Amino acid sequence: MILVSLVGEQPIPNLLLPRALHPSTCVWAHTRWTEDMAGTLCRLVDPIPCSLLPVDPYDIAATEAAQDAW
């Protein structure tokens, strides 16, 4: 299972899901404001492999294109 999560200002919900579900991979969709938090989450869920997916919070078409590229 691949878990895709949007990283917000409150990281605890993002941390609880992978610990409960044990996905094969985590993908953290983050904005430039939450980039540091996404990196921290990757370190906290180790050894689960992680990918960071930067997205624009106000451009839905660009976010969809980033998802397709991933």
All heavy atoms as TSV, in Angstrom:
chain	resi	resn	atom	element	x	y	z
A	1	MET	N	N	0.840	-1.167	0.000
A	1	MET	CA	C	0.000	0.000	0.000
A	1	MET	C	C	0.893	1.242	0.000
A	1	MET	O	O	1.890	1.300	0.708
A	1	MET	CB	C	-0.888	-0.005	1.250
A	1	MET	CG	C	-1.527	1.307	1.531
A	1	MET	SD	S	-2.577	1.480	3.012
A	1	MET	CE	C	-1.818	0.481	4.224
A	2	ILE	N	N	0.521	2.228	-0.788
A	2	ILE	CA	C	1.202	3.520	-0.822
A	2	ILE	C	C	0.303	4.519	-0.110
A	2	ILE	O	O	-0.867	4.671	-0.461
A	2	ILE	CB	C	1.475	3.976	-2.261
A	2	ILE	CG1	C	2.416	2.997	-2.941
A	2	ILE	CG2	C	2.061	5.385	-2.274
A	2	ILE	CD1	C	2.620	3.271	-4.413
A	3	LEU	N	N	0.858	5.185	0.880
A	3	LEU	CA	C	0.116	6.179	1.638
A	3	LEU	C	C	0.524	7.565	1.160
A	3	LEU	O	O	1.692	7.925	1.221
A	3	LEU	CB	C	0.411	6.038	3.134
A	3	LEU	CG	C	-0.228	7.056	4.058
A	3	LEU	CD1	C	-1.754	6.919	4.029
A	3	LEU	CD2	C	0.290	6.875	5.469
A	4	VAL	N	N	-0.438	8.325	0.656
A	4	VAL	CA	C	-0.189	9.697	0.199
A	4	VAL	C	C	-0.864	10.629	1.197
A	4	VAL	O	O	-2.066	10.505	1.441
A	4	VAL	CB	C	-0.744	9.938	-1.222
A	4	VAL	CG1	C	-0.494	11.370	-1.653
A	4	VAL	CG2	C	-0.136	8.957	-2.199
A	5	SER	N	N	-0.075	11.530	1.776
A	5	SER	CA	C	-0.604	12.443	2.786
A	5	SER	C	C	-0.225	13.878	2.459
A	5	SER	O	O	0.884	14.142	2.002
A	5	SER	CB	C	-0.036	12.103	4.166
A	5	SER	OG	O	-0.462	10.838	4.584
A	6	LEU	N	N	-1.135	14.783	2.739
A	6	LEU	CA	C	-0.864	16.211	2.608
A	6	LEU	C	C	-0.317	16.697	3.938
A	6	LEU	O	O	-0.965	16.553	4.979
A	6	LEU	CB	C	-2.139	16.972	2.246
A	6	LEU	CG	C	-2.011	18.484	2.133
A	6	LEU	CD1	C	-1.031	18.857	1.031
A	6	LEU	CD2	C	-3.370	19.099	1.858
A	7	VAL	N	N	0.868	17.246	3.923
A	7	VAL	CA	C	1.518	17.717	5.144
A	7	VAL	C	C	1.019	19.118	5.460
A	7	VAL	O	O	1.128	20.025	4.648
A	7	VAL	CB	C	3.053	17.720	4.987
A	7	VAL	CG1	C	3.708	18.248	6.258
A	7	VAL	CG2	C	3.557	16.337	4.655
A	8	GLY	N	N	0.454	19.256	6.642
A	8	GLY	CA	C	-0.018	20.555	7.094
A	8	GLY	C	C	0.803	21.034	8.275
A	8	GLY	O	O	1.877	20.508	8.564
A	9	GLU	N	N	0.277	22.008	8.968
A	9	GLU	CA	C	1.000	22.564	10.100
A	9	GLU	C	C	0.945	21.665	11.329
A	9	GLU	O	O	1.757	21.810	12.235
A	9	GLU	CB	C	0.446	23.947	10.430
A	9	GLU	CG	C	0.738	24.963	9.350
A	9	GLU	CD	C	0.238	26.345	9.714
A	9	GLU	OE1	O	-0.013	26.603	10.901
A	9	GLU	OE2	O	0.101	27.162	8.794
A	10	GLN	N	N	-0.007	20.749	11.385
A	10	GLN	CA	C	-0.124	19.815	12.505
A	10	GLN	C	C	0.382	18.446	12.058
A	10	GLN	O	O	-0.294	17.731	11.331
A	10	GLN	CB	C	-1.576	19.718	12.974
A	10	GLN	CG	C	-2.149	21.016	13.480
A	10	GLN	CD	C	-1.419	21.519	14.710
A	10	GLN	OE1	O	-1.042	20.741	15.584
A	10	GLN	NE2	N	-1.199	22.814	14.774
A	11	PRO	N	N	1.582	18.037	12.456
A	11	PRO	CA	C	2.185	16.809	11.929
A	11	PRO	C	C	1.699	15.516	12.570
A	11	PRO	O	O	1.872	14.450	11.985
A	11	PRO	CB	C	3.673	17.003	12.213
A	11	PRO	CG	C	3.692	17.845	13.443
A	11	PRO	CD	C	2.502	18.783	13.300
A	12	ILE	N	N	1.091	15.564	13.735
A	12	ILE	CA	C	0.739	14.330	14.445
A	12	ILE	C	C	-0.196	13.430	13.625
A	12	ILE	O	O	0.040	12.219	13.551
A	12	ILE	CB	C	0.142	14.641	15.838
A	12	ILE	CG1	C	1.178	15.340	16.705
A	12	ILE	CG2	C	-0.354	13.367	16.517
A	12	ILE	CD1	C	2.448	14.547	16.951
A	13	PRO	N	N	-1.248	13.942	12.985
A	13	PRO	CA	C	-2.082	13.039	12.173
A	13	PRO	C	C	-1.290	12.355	11.060
A	13	PRO	O	O	-1.536	11.190	10.752
A	13	PRO	CB	C	-3.162	13.964	11.589
A	13	PRO	CG	C	-3.228	15.107	12.542
A	13	PRO	CD	C	-1.823	15.292	13.048
A	14	ASN	N	N	-0.327	13.071	10.477
A	14	ASN	CA	C	0.499	12.470	9.430
A	14	ASN	C	C	1.400	11.376	9.987
A	14	ASN	O	O	1.730	10.425	9.282
A	14	ASN	CB	C	1.372	13.527	8.752
A	14	ASN	CG	C	0.557	14.532	7.988
A	14	ASN	OD1	O	0.353	15.633	8.470
A	14	ASN	ND2	N	0.083	14.171	6.820
A	15	LEU	N	N	1.804	11.496	11.208
A	15	LEU	CA	C	2.682	10.519	11.831
A	15	LEU	C	C	1.921	9.279	12.293
A	15	LEU	O	O	2.434	8.161	12.212
A	15	LEU	CB	C	3.410	11.164	13.013
A	15	LEU	CG	C	4.442	10.323	13.736
A	15	LEU	CD1	C	5.533	9.873	12.774
A	15	LEU	CD2	C	5.025	11.097	14.887
A	16	LEU	N	N	0.695	9.449	12.732
A	16	LEU	CA	C	-0.080	8.327	13.253
A	16	LEU	C	C	-0.485	7.328	12.172
A	16	LEU	O	O	-0.471	6.119	12.408
A	16	LEU	CB	C	-1.328	8.839	13.982
A	16	LEU	CG	C	-1.069	9.632	15.257
A	16	LEU	CD1	C	-2.372	10.146	15.836
A	16	LEU	CD2	C	-0.316	8.794	16.274
A	17	LEU	N	N	-0.849	7.811	10.995
A	17	LEU	CA	C	-1.309	6.904	9.931
A	17	LEU	C	C	-0.275	5.866	9.510
A	17	LEU	O	O	-0.584	4.671	9.480
A	17	LEU	CB	C	-1.787	7.706	8.721
A	17	LEU	CG	C	-3.211	8.204	8.802
A	17	LEU	CD1	C	-3.541	9.079	7.602
A	17	LEU	CD2	C	-4.176	7.052	8.881
A	18	PRO	N	N	0.960	6.252	9.167
A	18	PRO	CA	C	1.916	5.224	8.765
A	18	PRO	C	C	2.262	4.258	9.893
A	18	PRO	O	O	2.510	3.083	9.647
A	18	PRO	CB	C	3.154	5.991	8.307
A	18	PRO	CG	C	2.918	7.403	8.589
A	18	PRO	CD	C	1.498	7.590	8.982
A	19	ARG	N	N	2.238	4.734	11.104
A	19	ARG	CA	C	2.534	3.838	12.227
A	19	ARG	C	C	1.411	2.830	12.438
A	19	ARG	O	O	1.650	1.722	12.879
A	19	ARG	CB	C	2.790	4.637	13.480
A	19	ARG	CG	C	4.101	5.393	13.368
A	19	ARG	CD	C	4.561	5.925	14.659
A	19	ARG	NE	N	5.887	6.512	14.491
A	19	ARG	CZ	C	6.596	6.946	15.487
A	19	ARG	NH1	N	6.146	6.860	16.709
A	19	ARG	NH2	N	7.781	7.467	15.265
A	20	ALA	N	N	0.189	3.204	12.117
A	20	ALA	CA	C	-0.946	2.291	12.276
A	20	ALA	C	C	-1.140	1.382	11.067
A	20	ALA	O	O	-1.480	0.208	11.213
A	20	ALA	CB	C	-2.221	3.094	12.524
A	21	LEU	N	N	-0.913	1.910	9.855
A	21	LEU	CA	C	-1.219	1.163	8.637
A	21	LEU	C	C	-0.043	0.388	8.055
A	21	LEU	O	O	-0.243	-0.502	7.240
A	21	LEU	CB	C	-1.759	2.122	7.570
A	21	LEU	CG	C	-3.057	2.844	7.923
A	21	LEU	CD1	C	-3.431	3.821	6.823
A	21	LEU	CD2	C	-4.175	1.845	8.159
A	22	HIS	N	N	1.182	0.743	8.421
A	22	HIS	CA	C	2.399	0.085	7.914
A	22	HIS	C	C	2.417	-0.004	6.382
A	22	HIS	O	O	2.488	-1.089	5.813
A	22	HIS	CB	C	2.542	-1.313	8.520
A	22	HIS	CG	C	2.487	-1.307	10.006
A	22	HIS	ND1	N	3.516	-0.826	10.780
A	22	HIS	CD2	C	1.510	-1.708	10.869
A	22	HIS	CE1	C	3.184	-0.945	12.051
A	22	HIS	NE2	N	1.971	-1.468	12.137
A	23	PRO	N	N	2.366	1.149	5.685
A	23	PRO	CA	C	2.387	1.128	4.221
A	23	PRO	C	C	3.767	0.726	3.698
A	23	PRO	O	O	4.763	0.784	4.424
A	23	PRO	CB	C	2.065	2.576	3.849
A	23	PRO	CG	C	2.607	3.362	4.989
A	23	PRO	CD	C	2.363	2.508	6.215
A	24	SER	N	N	3.816	0.340	2.433
A	24	SER	CA	C	5.106	0.005	1.820
A	24	SER	C	C	5.886	1.278	1.484
A	24	SER	O	O	7.111	1.265	1.453
A	24	SER	CB	C	4.900	-0.833	0.565
A	24	SER	OG	O	4.099	-0.131	-0.366
A	25	THR	N	N	5.183	2.371	1.231
A	25	THR	CA	C	5.800	3.663	0.897
A	25	THR	C	C	4.908	4.795	1.391
A	25	THR	O	O	3.683	4.677	1.351
A	25	THR	CB	C	5.981	3.807	-0.631
A	25	THR	OG1	O	6.748	2.730	-1.111
A	25	THR	CG2	C	6.647	5.104	-1.001
A	26	CYS	N	N	5.527	5.888	1.812
A	26	CYS	CA	C	4.806	7.112	2.169
A	26	CYS	C	C	5.183	8.200	1.170
A	26	CYS	O	O	6.361	8.367	0.858
A	26	CYS	CB	C	5.171	7.590	3.560
A	26	CYS	SG	S	4.562	6.571	4.889
A	27	VAL	N	N	4.205	8.921	0.702
A	27	VAL	CA	C	4.434	10.083	-0.152
A	27	VAL	C	C	3.885	11.286	0.596
A	27	VAL	O	O	2.706	11.315	0.958
A	27	VAL	CB	C	3.738	9.939	-1.525
A	27	VAL	CG1	C	3.948	11.187	-2.359
A	27	VAL	CG2	C	4.230	8.709	-2.250
A	28	TRP	N	N	4.757	12.254	0.851
A	28	TRP	CA	C	4.367	13.446	1.581
A	28	TRP	C	C	4.207	14.594	0.591
A	28	TRP	O	O	5.178	15.098	0.063
A	28	TRP	CB	C	5.419	13.811	2.618
A	28	TRP	CG	C	5.743	12.702	3.575
A	28	TRP	CD1	C	6.893	11.983	3.610
A	28	TRP	CD2	C	4.915	12.180	4.603
A	28	TRP	NE1	N	6.821	11.058	4.608
A	28	TRP	CE2	C	5.619	11.155	5.235
A	28	TRP	CE3	C	3.636	12.492	5.058
A	28	TRP	CZ2	C	5.095	10.430	6.300
A	28	TRP	CZ3	C	3.118	11.770	6.117
A	28	TRP	CH2	C	3.849	10.762	6.725
A	29	ALA	N	N	2.967	15.003	0.329
A	29	ALA	CA	C	2.694	16.171	-0.516
A	29	ALA	C	C	2.802	17.399	0.382
A	29	ALA	O	O	2.122	17.490	1.406
A	29	ALA	CB	C	1.309	16.079	-1.137
A	30	HIS	N	N	3.689	18.311	0.026
A	30	HIS	CA	C	3.960	19.461	0.892
A	30	HIS	C	C	4.095	20.729	0.061
A	30	HIS	O	O	4.376	20.691	-1.124
A	30	HIS	CB	C	5.246	19.238	1.693
A	30	HIS	CG	C	6.467	19.150	0.828
A	30	HIS	ND1	N	7.155	20.267	0.410
A	30	HIS	CD2	C	7.092	18.086	0.271
A	30	HIS	CE1	C	8.166	19.888	-0.353
A	30	HIS	NE2	N	8.151	18.568	-0.456
A	31	THR	N	N	3.883	21.850	0.729
A	31	THR	CA	C	4.127	23.156	0.117
A	31	THR	C	C	5.493	23.639	0.583
A	31	THR	O	O	6.146	22.983	1.399
A	31	THR	CB	C	3.053	24.165	0.548
A	31	THR	OG1	O	3.175	24.396	1.951
A	31	THR	CG2	C	1.647	23.666	0.208
A	32	ARG	N	N	5.900	24.783	0.107
A	32	ARG	CA	C	7.204	25.299	0.554
A	32	ARG	C	C	7.161	25.633	2.043
A	32	ARG	O	O	8.177	25.618	2.717
A	32	ARG	CB	C	7.624	26.506	-0.270
A	32	ARG	CG	C	6.711	27.680	-0.122
A	32	ARG	CD	C	7.129	28.813	-1.009
A	32	ARG	NE	N	6.127	29.867	-0.893
A	32	ARG	CZ	C	6.349	31.110	-1.132
A	32	ARG	NH1	N	7.526	31.498	-1.532
A	32	ARG	NH2	N	5.391	31.991	-0.991
A	33	TRP	N	N	5.963	25.908	2.582
A	33	TRP	CA	C	5.825	26.228	4.005
A	33	TRP	C	C	5.975	24.985	4.881
A	33	TRP	O	O	6.358	25.095	6.046
A	33	TRP	CB	C	4.469	26.875	4.285
A	33	TRP	CG	C	4.252	28.127	3.503
A	33	TRP	CD1	C	3.453	28.252	2.403
A	33	TRP	CD2	C	4.849	29.395	3.709
A	33	TRP	NE1	N	3.517	29.535	1.922
A	33	TRP	CE2	C	4.374	30.263	2.717
A	33	TRP	CE3	C	5.742	29.887	4.652
A	33	TRP	CZ2	C	4.765	31.588	2.632
A	33	TRP	CZ3	C	6.121	31.201	4.560
A	33	TRP	CH2	C	5.629	32.040	3.564
A	34	THR	N	N	5.636	23.829	4.347
A	34	THR	CA	C	5.659	22.604	5.156
A	34	THR	C	C	6.758	21.635	4.717
A	34	THR	O	O	6.767	20.483	5.127
A	34	THR	CB	C	4.297	21.898	5.102
A	34	THR	OG1	O	3.972	21.583	3.744
A	34	THR	CG2	C	3.201	22.754	5.715
A	35	GLU	N	N	7.693	22.102	3.893
A	35	GLU	CA	C	8.764	21.251	3.388
A	35	GLU	C	C	9.634	20.682	4.519
A	35	GLU	O	O	9.958	19.493	4.519
A	35	GLU	CB	C	9.632	22.033	2.406
A	35	GLU	CG	C	10.721	21.215	1.773
A	35	GLU	CD	C	11.469	21.992	0.709
A	35	GLU	OE1	O	11.290	23.222	0.607
A	35	GLU	OE2	O	12.236	21.357	-0.019
A	36	ASP	N	N	9.995	21.502	5.473
A	36	ASP	CA	C	10.812	21.023	6.589
A	36	ASP	C	C	10.084	19.957	7.394
A	36	ASP	O	O	10.675	18.959	7.817
A	36	ASP	CB	C	11.214	22.179	7.510
A	36	ASP	CG	C	12.201	23.127	6.866
A	36	ASP	OD1	O	12.872	22.715	5.889
A	36	ASP	OD2	O	12.308	24.275	7.334
A	37	MET	N	N	8.785	20.152	7.607
A	37	MET	CA	C	7.997	19.177	8.353
A	37	MET	C	C	7.925	17.852	7.599
A	37	MET	O	O	7.999	16.778	8.198
A	37	MET	CB	C	6.590	19.718	8.613
A	37	MET	CG	C	5.729	18.792	9.442
A	37	MET	SD	S	6.461	18.347	11.031
A	37	MET	CE	C	6.603	19.938	11.793
A	38	ALA	N	N	7.811	17.906	6.271
A	38	ALA	CA	C	7.774	16.683	5.471
A	38	ALA	C	C	9.076	15.907	5.616
A	38	ALA	O	O	9.079	14.677	5.747
A	38	ALA	CB	C	7.504	17.010	4.002
A	39	GLY	N	N	10.191	16.598	5.612
A	39	GLY	CA	C	11.477	15.942	5.807
A	39	GLY	C	C	11.584	15.314	7.183
A	39	GLY	O	O	12.104	14.203	7.337
A	40	THR	N	N	11.081	15.998	8.185
A	40	THR	CA	C	11.084	15.457	9.541
A	40	THR	C	C	10.218	14.212	9.625
A	40	THR	O	O	10.594	13.210	10.252
A	40	THR	CB	C	10.583	16.520	10.542
A	40	THR	OG1	O	11.446	17.640	10.481
A	40	THR	CG2	C	10.535	15.976	11.949
A	41	LEU	N	N	9.053	14.242	8.983
A	41	LEU	CA	C	8.175	13.070	8.984
A	41	LEU	C	C	8.857	11.869	8.335
A	41	LEU	O	O	8.722	10.739	8.811
A	41	LEU	CB	C	6.853	13.386	8.279
A	41	LEU	CG	C	5.899	14.286	9.059
A	41	LEU	CD1	C	4.794	14.797	8.149
A	41	LEU	CD2	C	5.325	13.565	10.254
A	42	CYS	N	N	9.603	12.117	7.265
A	42	CYS	CA	C	10.342	11.016	6.615
A	42	CYS	C	C	11.304	10.369	7.603
A	42	CYS	O	O	11.404	9.137	7.650
A	42	CYS	CB	C	11.124	11.532	5.412
A	42	CYS	SG	S	10.211	11.497	3.886
A	43	ARG	N	N	11.992	11.172	8.346
A	43	ARG	CA	C	12.943	10.619	9.320
A	43	ARG	C	C	12.223	9.870	10.441
A	43	ARG	O	O	12.714	8.866	10.938
A	43	ARG	CB	C	13.817	11.728	9.886
A	43	ARG	CG	C	14.819	12.252	8.874
A	43	ARG	CD	C	15.818	13.202	9.487
A	43	ARG	NE	N	15.222	14.419	10.027
A	43	ARG	CZ	C	14.898	15.484	9.309
A	43	ARG	NH1	N	15.103	15.484	8.001
A	43	ARG	NH2	N	14.376	16.551	9.876
A	44	LEU	N	N	11.050	10.335	10.833
A	44	LEU	CA	C	10.330	9.725	11.945
A	44	LEU	C	C	9.685	8.383	11.595
A	44	LEU	O	O	9.445	7.579	12.488
A	44	LEU	CB	C	9.268	10.682	12.485
A	44	LEU	CG	C	9.802	11.908	13.216
A	44	LEU	CD1	C	8.676	12.858	13.551
A	44	LEU	CD2	C	10.549	11.490	14.474
A	45	VAL	N	N	9.362	8.160	10.328
A	45	VAL	CA	C	8.729	6.885	9.948
A	45	VAL	C	C	9.734	5.875	9.409
A	45	VAL	O	O	9.346	4.805	8.950
A	45	VAL	CB	C	7.571	7.081	8.942
A	45	VAL	CG1	C	6.480	7.942	9.532
A	45	VAL	CG2	C	8.061	7.633	7.630
A	46	ASP	N	N	11.021	6.211	9.491
A	46	ASP	CA	C	12.057	5.286	9.065
A	46	ASP	C	C	11.852	3.954	9.781
A	46	ASP	O	O	11.574	3.945	10.970
A	46	ASP	CB	C	13.427	5.894	9.396
A	46	ASP	CG	C	14.567	5.087	8.843
A	46	ASP	OD1	O	14.511	4.767	7.653
A	46	ASP	OD2	O	15.491	4.778	9.608
A	47	PRO	N	N	11.867	2.842	9.135
A	47	PRO	CA	C	12.458	2.462	7.862
A	47	PRO	C	C	11.492	2.450	6.674
A	47	PRO	O	O	11.824	1.920	5.623
A	47	PRO	CB	C	12.969	1.059	8.139
A	47	PRO	CG	C	11.942	0.491	9.055
A	47	PRO	CD	C	11.511	1.669	9.927
A	48	ILE	N	N	10.292	3.017	6.806
A	48	ILE	CA	C	9.368	3.065	5.669
A	48	ILE	C	C	9.941	4.021	4.631
A	48	ILE	O	O	10.264	5.166	4.946
A	48	ILE	CB	C	7.967	3.537	6.102
A	48	ILE	CG1	C	7.372	2.581	7.143
A	48	ILE	CG2	C	7.041	3.674	4.906
A	48	ILE	CD1	C	6.098	3.099	7.784
A	49	PRO	N	N	10.081	3.576	3.372
A	49	PRO	CA	C	10.589	4.482	2.327
A	49	PRO	C	C	9.631	5.660	2.113
A	49	PRO	O	O	8.414	5.493	2.159
A	49	PRO	CB	C	10.652	3.618	1.071
A	49	PRO	CG	C	10.516	2.216	1.536
A	49	PRO	CD	C	9.821	2.246	2.860
A	50	CYS	N	N	10.186	6.834	1.886
A	50	CYS	CA	C	9.395	8.052	1.709
A	50	CYS	C	C	9.790	8.777	0.439
A	50	CYS	O	O	10.931	8.698	-0.002
A	50	CYS	CB	C	9.613	9.011	2.875
A	50	CYS	SG	S	9.049	8.408	4.446
A	51	SER	N	N	8.830	9.504	-0.105
A	51	SER	CA	C	9.064	10.419	-1.212
A	51	SER	C	C	8.429	11.749	-0.860
A	51	SER	O	O	7.358	11.787	-0.253
A	51	SER	CB	C	8.435	9.901	-2.510
A	51	SER	OG	O	9.022	8.701	-2.909
A	52	LEU	N	N	9.090	12.826	-1.251
A	52	LEU	CA	C	8.532	14.160	-1.049
A	52	LEU	C	C	7.963	14.660	-2.365
A	52	LEU	O	O	8.597	14.533	-3.413
A	52	LEU	CB	C	9.609	15.121	-0.546
A	52	LEU	CG	C	10.248	14.754	0.796
A	52	LEU	CD1	C	11.306	15.788	1.166
A	52	LEU	CD2	C	9.215	14.637	1.884
A	53	LEU	N	N	6.767	15.196	-2.315
A	53	LEU	CA	C	6.082	15.692	-3.506
A	53	LEU	C	C	5.724	17.161	-3.292
A	53	LEU	O	O	4.728	17.471	-2.636
A	53	LEU	CB	C	4.812	14.868	-3.764
A	53	LEU	CG	C	3.966	15.255	-4.953
A	53	LEU	CD1	C	4.729	15.046	-6.254
A	53	LEU	CD2	C	2.677	14.446	-4.969
A	54	PRO	N	N	6.564	18.084	-3.792
A	54	PRO	CA	C	6.237	19.508	-3.618
A	54	PRO	C	C	5.044	19.903	-4.483
A	54	PRO	O	O	4.971	19.530	-5.658
A	54	PRO	CB	C	7.512	20.223	-4.057
A	54	PRO	CG	C	8.280	19.248	-4.864
A	54	PRO	CD	C	7.822	17.874	-4.476
A	55	VAL	N	N	4.117	20.622	-3.876
A	55	VAL	CA	C	2.921	21.074	-4.597
A	55	VAL	C	C	2.697	22.550	-4.326
A	55	VAL	O	O	3.162	23.089	-3.335
A	55	VAL	CB	C	1.669	20.259	-4.194
A	55	VAL	CG1	C	1.809	18.810	-4.596
A	55	VAL	CG2	C	1.383	20.366	-2.717
A	56	ASP	N	N	1.968	23.198	-5.219
A	56	ASP	CA	C	1.596	24.599	-5.062
A	56	ASP	C	C	0.217	24.633	-4.399
A	56	ASP	O	O	-0.728	24.040	-4.920
A	56	ASP	CB	C	1.545	25.274	-6.430
A	56	ASP	CG	C	1.272	26.759	-6.351
A	56	ASP	OD1	O	0.574	27.189	-5.416
A	56	ASP	OD2	O	1.765	27.484	-7.217
A	57	PRO	N	N	0.065	25.315	-3.281
A	57	PRO	CA	C	-1.210	25.266	-2.572
A	57	PRO	C	C	-2.368	25.943	-3.298
A	57	PRO	O	O	-3.520	25.693	-2.964
A	57	PRO	CB	C	-0.918	25.982	-1.251
A	57	PRO	CG	C	0.221	26.872	-1.550
A	57	PRO	CD	C	1.033	26.161	-2.596
A	58	TYR	N	N	-2.073	26.765	-4.296
A	58	TYR	CA	C	-3.139	27.514	-4.955
A	58	TYR	C	C	-3.295	27.181	-6.429
A	58	TYR	O	O	-4.112	27.799	-7.103
A	58	TYR	CB	C	-2.893	29.019	-4.789
A	58	TYR	CG	C	-2.802	29.416	-3.341
A	58	TYR	CD1	C	-1.596	29.767	-2.776
A	58	TYR	CD2	C	-3.927	29.393	-2.536
A	58	TYR	CE1	C	-1.509	30.113	-1.432
A	58	TYR	CE2	C	-3.857	29.739	-1.193
A	58	TYR	CZ	C	-2.651	30.094	-0.647
A	58	TYR	OH	O	-2.569	30.425	0.682
A	59	ASP	N	N	-2.547	26.234	-6.933
A	59	ASP	CA	C	-2.613	25.876	-8.348
A	59	ASP	C	C	-2.935	24.391	-8.467
A	59	ASP	O	O	-2.047	23.542	-8.482
A	59	ASP	CB	C	-1.287	26.199	-9.034
A	59	ASP	CG	C	-1.355	26.065	-10.545
A	59	ASP	OD1	O	-2.343	25.491	-11.056
A	59	ASP	OD2	O	-0.424	26.543	-11.209
A	60	ILE	N	N	-4.216	24.078	-8.542
A	60	ILE	CA	C	-4.676	22.688	-8.557
A	60	ILE	C	C	-4.166	21.958	-9.799
A	60	ILE	O	O	-3.757	20.795	-9.716
A	60	ILE	CB	C	-6.217	22.615	-8.500
A	60	ILE	CG1	C	-6.726	23.322	-7.235
A	60	ILE	CG2	C	-6.701	21.181	-8.550
A	60	ILE	CD1	C	-6.201	22.763	-5.940
A	61	ALA	N	N	-4.152	22.607	-10.946
A	61	ALA	CA	C	-3.677	21.953	-12.177
A	61	ALA	C	C	-2.203	21.556	-12.045
A	61	ALA	O	O	-1.811	20.458	-12.455
A	61	ALA	CB	C	-3.877	22.870	-13.377
A	62	ALA	N	N	-1.387	22.416	-11.463
A	62	ALA	CA	C	0.025	22.089	-11.270
A	62	ALA	C	C	0.189	20.947	-10.274
A	62	ALA	O	O	1.072	20.096	-10.428
A	62	ALA	CB	C	0.788	23.317	-10.795
A	63	THR	N	N	-0.663	20.894	-9.276
A	63	THR	CA	C	-0.619	19.803	-8.300
A	63	THR	C	C	-0.974	18.484	-8.966
A	63	THR	O	O	-0.333	17.460	-8.724
A	63	THR	CB	C	-1.576	20.094	-7.128
A	63	THR	OG1	O	-1.152	21.307	-6.491
A	63	THR	CG2	C	-1.578	18.962	-6.128
A	64	GLU	N	N	-1.986	18.492	-9.806
A	64	GLU	CA	C	-2.344	17.276	-10.534
A	64	GLU	C	C	-1.206	16.840	-11.452
A	64	GLU	O	O	-0.913	15.651	-11.577
A	64	GLU	CB	C	-3.624	17.488	-11.343
A	64	GLU	CG	C	-4.856	17.587	-10.465
A	64	GLU	CD	C	-6.109	17.904	-11.264
A	64	GLU	OE1	O	-6.011	18.350	-12.429
A	64	GLU	OE2	O	-7.200	17.701	-10.709
A	65	ALA	N	N	-0.542	17.787	-12.091
A	65	ALA	CA	C	0.592	17.464	-12.975
A	65	ALA	C	C	1.742	16.896	-12.160
A	65	ALA	O	O	2.424	15.948	-12.607
A	65	ALA	CB	C	1.038	18.699	-13.748
A	66	ALA	N	N	1.990	17.411	-10.973
A	66	ALA	CA	C	3.050	16.880	-10.115
A	66	ALA	C	C	2.723	15.462	-9.699
A	66	ALA	O	O	3.609	14.599	-9.661
A	66	ALA	CB	C	3.226	17.765	-8.890
A	67	GLN	N	N	1.482	15.193	-9.435
A	67	GLN	CA	C	1.055	13.847	-9.061
A	67	GLN	C	C	1.277	12.894	-10.238
A	67	GLN	O	O	1.767	11.789	-10.050
A	67	GLN	CB	C	-0.408	13.844	-8.661
A	67	GLN	CG	C	-0.981	12.454	-8.453
A	67	GLN	CD	C	-2.480	12.455	-8.355
A	67	GLN	OE1	O	-3.082	13.431	-7.964
A	67	GLN	NE2	N	-3.082	11.362	-8.715
A	68	ASP	N	N	0.933	13.324	-11.437
A	68	ASP	CA	C	1.099	12.483	-12.614
A	68	ASP	C	C	2.580	12.203	-12.887
A	68	ASP	O	O	2.941	11.120	-13.320
A	68	ASP	CB	C	0.462	13.137	-13.842
A	68	ASP	CG	C	-1.052	13.203	-13.727
A	68	ASP	OD1	O	-1.626	12.431	-12.922
A	68	ASP	OD2	O	-1.649	14.025	-14.409
A	69	ALA	N	N	3.441	13.171	-12.600
A	69	ALA	CA	C	4.868	12.993	-12.817
A	69	ALA	C	C	5.468	12.037	-11.786
A	69	ALA	O	O	6.438	11.357	-12.049
A	69	ALA	CB	C	5.585	14.339	-12.742
A	70	TRP	N	N	4.847	11.991	-10.615
A	70	TRP	CA	C	5.354	11.124	-9.566
A	70	TRP	C	C	5.097	9.686	-9.948
A	70	TRP	O	O	5.809	8.798	-9.872
A	70	TRP	CB	C	4.700	11.452	-8.225
A	70	TRP	CG	C	5.090	10.508	-7.157
A	70	TRP	CD1	C	6.246	10.517	-6.455
A	70	TRP	CD2	C	4.350	9.389	-6.681
A	70	TRP	NE1	N	6.250	9.480	-5.563
A	70	TRP	CE2	C	5.106	8.765	-5.680
A	70	TRP	CE3	C	3.115	8.855	-7.004
A	70	TRP	CZ2	C	4.672	7.645	-4.996
A	70	TRP	CZ3	C	2.682	7.741	-6.330
A	70	TRP	CH2	C	3.462	7.151	-5.335
